């Protein structure tokens, strides 16, 4: 698997920064994708033992020891002594730039009778808008963007109904599911048979929503005896479109104690998508075991710098420091992994810049849309006009 590239293995020449005054005030954010599960399982499930020795993402170099180097007293604003790593081009050499996936010019009226949304409403939308559903599965909705772009087809469009839904009752679009969008729907267009799609939609509508990082009790989870302490909710597991040979490695079990969904973690979801052969299973097991052993991003809070890797941007990018969880979730496997270098820490408090809720939203959006320019544009604005407890400086 080549899309999960290496963690940087450069020698640490700098340290994680101490927490400046504007970062010492805690803040509250909704659960994010980087939240590490809280494991409180029965006797059959124990907390993960930690990353395997010298663990590396497939094709990469091992993460340096979690024991920090001899700390160097950090000075505010002092540049790192680590040699800069030149970022790779956004488009790897020898490959063509990505083509836009949207053929219809949005937004303008569409033959389906609505003006489609500018983007998929996978996370819901705070507007009174038109949605589409199939009468056989009335509780599963498709947003107007996905309906116009993918579903509107001469053979099928009359099978779906338009429904106007108030903002307070807004559902989430079900079409982005990999199993539906990338497997079942193309097969339906090829065969002209909608039955497999409807069968999946009925099954999916009966599943409870993913709890993400919120611990819930008494639910059924997909688990593997090879991955100690990992739990995946049925909704995400079914949406993932997992290869049958990999699916056989999991069983559905009811666990009375509180669990969270590991597939809500971007790194694990991407790793599962890349795992298609039984020969790749070992790499998947090691990757998941390593990721779930990482502590959650401290968000707006602070954390001791020692004991874990931290990452800082090279020159030429907005000055930024992030935790290892955010580095794995948002940058490993992308060209911008090379934009960061690893630094050491010491016995002092530090922070993760993606703990800023606006940057967390931008990071998730950039992963969702496969466009890292979204994140860097947001980072440029946030870093140039930092918001503190006293407001935005200079404004």
N, C-alpha and C positions, 0 to 999 in steps of 0.2 A: 504494500500500500504506500503510494508515493505522496498522497496529499497531506499526510500528517508528517510535517518536516521536523527537523531536529531542534531540540532545545539548545540554546547557546552553551558552549562549553569553554568559553573564554575565561582566562584567569581574572579573578576579581581585582580591579584596581581602584575601586571606589566602594562606598558604603551606602546603604539605604539612608535617606535623609531623615533627620529628626523632624518631629511634628512642629511646624510653625504655628503661631497663635491662631491663624484663621482656620486651621484644620482640627483644632482641639475640641470643637463643639460637636457633639453627636447630632445625628439627624435620622429621621425615619424614612425608609423607602419601602416600596412593595417588594415582595420576595423576588429575587433575581435568579437568573439561570446559574449563577456561580455558587448558589447556596449548597454547602456540603451537607449530606443527609445526617440526621441524628439517629444513631443506631441504638435501639432499645428492643431487641428482638428476643424471642424465646430461646430455649437452649439449643435449638438446631441452627441458630444464626448468631454469629459472633461478629463484633466490630472488625473491620478490615485490618489486617496486620501491618499495613504500610506498603510503600512501593517495594517491588522486588529489588534485590541488589543490582545496582547499575542499570536500573530500568531506563529504557529509551522508547520514545514513540517509534513506530515502525520506520526503519530506514534512517534513524537519527543517531545521535551520540548520547551517551548516558548523562543523566542529570548529575551535576557535581554533588559531592557529599553535602548533606544538609547541615553538617557542622560548619559554622561560619569561619572564615579566615580570621586571623588576628585583627580585631576591629581598629579602624582608623578613625580618630575623632572627627566627626563630620562638621564641616563649617558651612553655615548658611550661604547658599549661592555659590559654593565652591564647585567648579567643574570636575567631573569624574576624570580619573587618570587612566581609565580603561581605554585602550585603542578603539577608535571608531570602527564599526563594521558597516561597510557600504550596503545600503538596501538594494535588493534586486529590483529590476523593473517590474511594474505592475503586471505587465504581460510577459511571461517567460519567453526567452529567445526561442525562435522557431515555431511559436504558436501564434495563431491569429487572435486579434482582439475579440472579446466576447461580443456576440451580436445581441441586440435587444430582443427580449422574448415577446414584446408587445407589438403586434402587427396593426391593431386598431388604434387610431389616433384618439387618445383620451384627453380631456372629457368632451364628448359631443354626443348627441342623440344616437342611439343604436337601434337597429331594426327590431330588437327585442322589446322596444317600447319604453326604455328608460335611458337616462344619461348615466353610464356606469361610473362607479367611484374611480378616483385616480389611482388607488391602490387597493389591494386585497384587504378585507376587514378580518384578518385571521384573529386579531385580538378584540374583535367587537368594534363598535363605532358609536360615538355619542351624538347621533343624529337620527332624525326620523327619515328612513330611507326604505326603498324597495329591496326585497330579498326574493330568492327563488327556492322552491322545494318541490319534491316529488310527492304526489298524493299518497303513495304507498309508505313514505317515511316522512310524515309531516313535521317531525321535530328536528330534522337535520337540514340546515340551511346553507345555501350557496350565495355569496355576495354577488352584486351586479357586475363587479369587475371580472371575477372568475367565470361567471355565467356567460358574459359577452365574449370573453377572450377564449374560453375553452369549451363550454358546454353547448353553446348555441350552434346547433347542427340541424340541417333539414330533417334528419331522421328522428331526432330526439327532442327538439325544442318544444314541440307541442305536448310532450309528456310532463313538462315542468310547469308549475304555476307561480305567478308573481304574488307576493304578499307584502303589504306595507306594515312595517313594524316601528313602533315608537322607540325613541332612544333609550328610555328607561328599561325596555325589555330586549335590548339589542342582543342577538346571539353572536357567536363567532363563526366565521366561515369554515366549513368542513372540507372544502376542496383541496387545500394545500397538503393534506395527508399524502405522503409519498406513495402509499399503496394505492390510493384512489387516483391521484393526479398522474403518476408516472407508470403505473401498471394496469389497473383495471380500466381506466377511461380510454387510454390508447387502444387497448384490446377491444373495447366496446365499439369504438369508431371503426376498427378494422373488420370486426365480425358483424356489426349491426345488431348485436344482442346486448340489451341493457340488463338482463337478468343478473349476471354476476355483480354488477355495480349495485343493484338494489339489494341483493343479498348481503353484501358488505355493509351498506348504509344502515340496514335494519339491525345488524349485529352491533355496529358502532354506536348507534343511537341508544342502545340499551346499556352501554358502559358508563360508569360515573366519570366525570371530568378528571383530568390529571391534577393532583394536588400540588405538583411542583415541589417546592421546598417546605410546604406546610405538612407537618407530621399528622397522619390520620391512623386511627386504630381499627382493627377488625376487618380490614379489606383483604382481597386476594391480590397477589403480586406474582410477577414472573421472576423466578430466581434460578440460579445455576449453582450446582455444587462446586463448580470450578472457581466461582467468584465469591469469596467469603464476604458476607455483609452487604451485598448489592441487591436492590429491589427495583423493579420497573413496573409501572402501572399498566394494566391491560390496554387502556386507551392509547398510550404512546407506543406500546409494543405492537398493537395491531396496525397503527398508522405507519409504522416504520417500514413495512414491506420487506420483512427479513427473509433472507434466502432460506429455503427449507432445511438445508443441511446445518445451518446455524440455529435455526428455530428449534431443532431437536435437542439442542443443548440446554433448553430452558423447560421448566415445569411451572404450572400455576398452583400456588399454595396460599391458603388463608393464614395470615399471621395476626395474632390478637394484639400485639403491641404496636406502637406507633412507628410508621415508616414514611419515607418520602420517595419521590420518583427520580432515579438516577438519569433517566433519559431526558429529563428537563435540563440536564447539563449539556451545553453545546458540544463540549469536547467528546463526551461519551456518545451522544447522538451521531456525531460525525464519524466517530470510530466505528460504530455499528453499521452505518451506511457503507463504509469502505470494506467491511468484512464480508466476503462473499464465498470464500473457500475454507474448507476445514483446516487447510494448512495455515490459515491466517488466524485461527482461533486463539492460539497461544499469545500472539501479539495483542489481541483484543482483551484477553483476560488480564495481562500485565498492565495494559493501559488503563482499564477500568479500576483495577486494584490501586494503581498509583493515584488516579484522580480522586477517588472517593476518600483516600487517606489524607488529602490536602485539607487544611482548615479553610473555612469559608472566607471570602473576601470580608475584611472588617467594615466595609461600607463607609459610612461617615465617621466611624470610630477610629481608635488607634490600636496599635499592636506592637509588642516588642519586636525589634528588627532581627534579633538573633534566631538561629535555628532553621530558617527557611530562606530559599533564594528570593531575591527581589530583582526587578528589571527596570532599567532606565533607558530612555530614548537616546539615540545618538544625535550628534549635532546635525542641524538641518531640519529637525522636527520639533514640534512644540515640546518644551521641557516637561517631562512626565515620569512618574514612577508608579509601577503597578505590582500587585502581588502575584505569586506564582499561579493561583487559581485563575485569575483573569488572563494571564499570559497564555495559559493552556486553552482556555475557552474561546478567546477572541482572536488570538494571533498565531498560535502553532498551527501549521498546515496552510498558512497563507504567505505570500511574498513579504508581508510586513513583519514576519517573525524576525527578519534580519535587521529591522529598524531598532531593536532593543539589544542591550547587552546586560549580562547578569552581574549583580553586585553583591557584596557581602553585607553583613549587619553587625550589630553590637547590642549591648545592654542599654537600649534607649527606645523610646516610643517612635513609631513611624506610621505611615498611612498609605492607602492605595488611592490614586487619583480617580480610578473608575468608581470609587465609592461615591463620587458626585453623581446624583441621580440623573442629571442631564447626560453625562458621559456614559452612564450605564445604558440608558435608552439608546443613545447613538451607537454604542458597541453592539447591542443586540440587533438593532436595525441594520447595521452594516453586515452582520453575519446573515441575517434573514434575506437581504437583498443582494448578497455577494458583491458588495461595493464598499471597500474600505475608505473611499474618499469621504463618505458620510461621516465616519468617525473623526477623521483628521480635520475636517471643516469645523465640526463641533468643538474639538479639542483646541483649535486655534482661537475660537471665540472665548471659550471658558478660561483658557490660560491667560489671554490678553486682558480680560475683564473679570478677575476673580471675585466671586461673591462671598462675603464674610458675614458675621453676625451683625456687623455695622452697615451692611449694604454693599453695593458694588463700588469699588474704589475708583475715585476720580469722577464719579457721576453724581 
